[in-house]
Amino acid sequence: MKAICATDLSAASEATIESETCLECLGRIGVEEIHLVTVIPSNVHAGMPGMDFEERREQALSRYRRVIEEAGFDVEAHVVRGTPHRRINGVAEAVGASLTVVGSRGKSPLENRIIGSTARNLARTTVVPLLVNRIEREADDPAVVREHLFRRMLYATDFSENAERAFEAFSYLRHATQEATLVHVETPKDPSLPDDADPEARLADLAAQLEDWGIETRTEVRSGDPADEILAAEASYEPTTILVGSRGHSRLRRLLLGSVSEDIVAQASGNVMLVPPDRTA
């Protein structure tokens, strides 16, 4: 597997890249090659006052490359110019990446800022699974929340085709997952599931697949606003990562639509992994 690691050279991005825990988890799920991507905004030029970022960028990328290579990965760096989320997606497609990783906050005043609006834009447009790696909030010297990324998963599903596609990620995540909580949110404003599609039974079927892989699994059906209930489940179960489809296409139209996944990216306390629809289908 190949992974994109998007960096704006901020302390937050550096915390993600230099986290032994993060790199170890990527190795566990089969990542062998990491592509570092930093995007220079089109309106930033080398001659602008105070913009000494070119030298700093080269120094930082060299340091990141050394850390990642020492962790056992092949590394390639890409410095591109343009709109961050578009260029990140473009590189992901060009190299055939299976995952994009981005830190969840950044405060770099000079370099391109991946965090914030770009993370939300990636949540809307990503072409490959997107892992938003949560950084310690309100920290002057931020660090990645230091726990294995995929140890305790919270999987939220509306039983749509895209939610099923997200569940398929367990085929490789299982090598790093010990516990999983499977959650479905019923919403009064949306049509009910057919009588022969009881949500508890469907969750139980999914749980059985994970338990066959030795993953300790629980299920829960909740009612209310999808994003609110998924975040409430996160608070209750304290997963290391929430796994969701980035858009849903079932009759339950509001459950995992783009705005819900974007809200989860913005508000979750831990990591979030979004799986986009299959564009070839």
N, C-alpha and C positions, 0 to 999 in steps of 0.2 A: 504493500500500500504506500501511496505517496500522500503527504500532508502539506498544506499551505500554512505557514505561520506568518500572519500579517503583523507588522510592527511599525509603530510611529516613532520608535527610538525613545519613547518616554520611559519613566521609571516603571510604570505599570506593564508596558510591553516587555521590558527587560525582566521583570519578575516572572512573567509567564515563560519566557524563553529559557531562563536560567534555573527554573524549578526542576530539581532532580525528580520530584514526584510526578510532575507533568510529563516529563520526557520518558520516565519509566512506564507510565500508563500508556503512552502512545506506542511504545515498543511492545507492550503486552497485547495490544489489539492488532498487531501486525504491521504497524508503520515501519518502513525501512528507510524511506527517503523523505527529507524535509526541505521544502522550498521557502526560504525567507523572502518576503515581499514587503517592500516599503514604497509608498506612493508619494511623489512630490506633486503638490497642487500646481495646476497650470499657471496660477498667478504668482507663484514664488520663483524668484530668480536669484542666481548666485551673487549678483552685484548689489542686492538690496542691503541697506544698512543693517548691521547686526546679524546678517545671515551667514554664519560660518559653519552652516550645518553640513556642507559637503564633506569636509575633513572629518567632522564628528561622525557623520553617517558611515564613512568608510571604516573608521576605528571601531564603531559599535558593531557593524556587520561582521568585521573580522573577529571580534570578540565572541559574538553570538555563534559564528560558524565553528570556532574552536570548541566552545562548550558543547555544541550539538554533536560534533564529530567525536569528541571524547566520550560521549554517551553511546556511541556506536552507530550513528546514523550517517548516511550519505547526505550532503548538504549542497544546495545551489542557491545563490542569492540573485534577486531580481530587483532592480531599481527602475521604476517606471514613472511616467508623468501623466496626470489626468485626474479623473474623479475617482476617489479611493475605492468605493464598493464596486464600481464597474471594472476597474483595472484588476482588482483582486479576483473577481469572478472570471475575468478574461485569462489570467494566469492559471487559475484552477482548471479551466477547460483546456488550455493549451498543453499543460503538462499531464493531464489525466489524473488529477488529484482525487482522492477518495474522501478527504476531510479538509475543512478550513478551520484554523484555530485563531481566535482573536481575544486579547485581554479585554476586560470589561470596563476599565476606566483609564484615562490618560490625562496628563496635565502638561504636556510638552508645549511651551509657548511658541517655539519657532518652527519645529518640524511638522509635517503632516500629521493630523490627529485622527487616528483610526477610531477612537472610542467615541461613545455618544451617538451622534446622528449617523455615523457610518455603520456602527454596530446594528442600529435599527434598519438602515438601508440594506445591509447584508441579510438581516432577518427576512426582509421582504423579497429579496432577489437572488439569494444564494443558489448556485447551480449544483452544489454538492453539500452533504451534511456539514452543518456549521456548529462548532463548539465555542461557546462564549465562556471563557475561563474567568471565573470571578476573582477579583483582586480585593484585598482587604480594604474596606471603605474607611474614609476619613483618616488615612495614614499618610504621614509625610514621606515615609520610605516604604511604599506599598510592597506587599508580598502576596504571592498566590496563597489562597486558603489551602493550607498544607495538609491535604488528605487526598488519598488516591481518587482520581477523577470519577471512576466508574464503579467504585466499591458498592455504593448503595444507590440504586437507580429508582427514580419515580417516573413511571411511564403513564402518560395521560392519553386517552384514546376516545374518539367519537365513533369508532368502528368504520371510518371511511377508508377508502383505498389508500389514501396517503398515510393515515394512521397505521394501517397494516404495514406499509413500507417502512415506517419508523420502527415498528416492532422488529422487522427483519434485521435491524442493526444489532440486535442481541446475538446474531450469528457470529459476530466478531467481538462485541463488547463482553460476551460471557466469559472470555478468558481473563477479564479483570473485574467481574461482578460477583459479589457474594450475596447481596440481598436486593430484592426488587419489590416495589409497591406499584400495583396496577390500578389506575383510577379512571372511572368514567363519570362524567358530570351530566346529569339529566337537567334539562332546561325547560320550564313550563311553556315558554313562548315558542318552542320548536315542536314539530310533530314527534309523536312517540315512536319508539322502535316497534316493528311488527310483533305480534303476539308470540311468534316462534323464535324471536331473537332477544330473549331475556338477557339484560346486560350482565347480571351476576353470573349466569351460565357461560356467557361469552368470555368474561374475564377469567372464569375458572379454567376454560379451555386454554387460554393463553398462559395462565399460571402453570398448568400441567407441563407445557413445553419447557418453561424455564426450570421447573423442578427436575425435569429429566436431565438437565445440564448441571444439577447440583446447586442451583440458586435458590436460596430461601425466599419464598414469595408470599405476599399477602395481597388481597384485593379489597377495593372499596368502591361503592356507588354513592356519589354525592349529588346534591341538588342545589341549583342556584346559578350564578353567573360563572361561566367557565374559567375565566382568568382568575377571579377571586377565589374560587374553590380549589383550583390547582395550586395557587400560592398558599392557601390555608393548609392543604395537604402537605406542602413542603414544610410549613412551620411545624406540623404535627409529627412528621416522620423524619425530618432532617436528612434528606438524601444528599449525596455528594453531587448528583447531576439530575436535572429534569430532562426527560426525553419526550419530544413531541414532534408531530408532523407540522410543517410550517404553514400548510393550508389544508383545509378539509373540503371534501366534495360530497359528503353524504347528505341525506335529507335533513339531518340535524345541522342546519346551515351555520349556526353561530358557534358551534363548539370549538373547532380549532381553525378558524379562519385566520388570515394573516394578522389582523389587529390583535387577536388574542395572543398569538405567539410573540408579537412585538411587545405586548404588555408584560409577558412573562420574562422576556429578555431584560426589559427595563427594570422590573421590580423584584425579580427573584433574588434570594439571599445567596444562593449557591450557583454552581455552573448550570448552563442550559445547552442542550444539544438539539438542534432543529434539523429535521430531515425534509428536504423539498420533494415535490412530486417528481415522478419520472417523466422527463420532457420528451422521451422517445416514444412514450405510450400513446 
